[in-house]
């Protein structure tokens, strides 16, 4: 039995069911998802053509990037849909910080 207008037996189809009528009206749609690969983020990935990883230029924020790419690749393979990483957005960057400059250089040289 249905449990609402956007009910789906496949949990990762809920967002697609909610936006399918209007999404083609736009040239670009950004879906801001939580920083985890829970059901909300998987819904966003499933209706996407790719993904962008936001990060802060510090050790903890950049440490998990390879794991994110690996897990999204596994999800992509599981659903049979290409989900290429489109790039990264670095925020809270301080140009006067040598550490931030080095981290940004490392990200550019090793996109992981």
C-alpha positions, 0 to 999 in steps of 0.5 A: 500500500502506498504511503504518500504521493511520492511513495516508492518501493525503491527508496532511492527513487523517491527524489526522482518521483518527486521532481520528474515532471519539472526537472527537464525545464531547467538547464542545470539543477544542483542538488545539495545533499548531506555530507554522507552517503545515506538515503538522501544523498543516494537519491540525489546521486541517482537522478544526477549526471555527476557530482561535485565534492565540496571541501575545506582545505584541511586534513580532515576534510580532504582525507575522506575524498578517495573514500567518497569517490570509491563509494560513489563508484560502487553505487554507480556500478550497482545502479548501472549508471555512470556518475562521474566526479565533476570536480571539487569546490574548495571553500573557506580558503585563506590565501595567506595560509601556507597550509591552505595553499599547499593543500590546494596544490595537493588537491590539484596535483592529486585529484584522487 
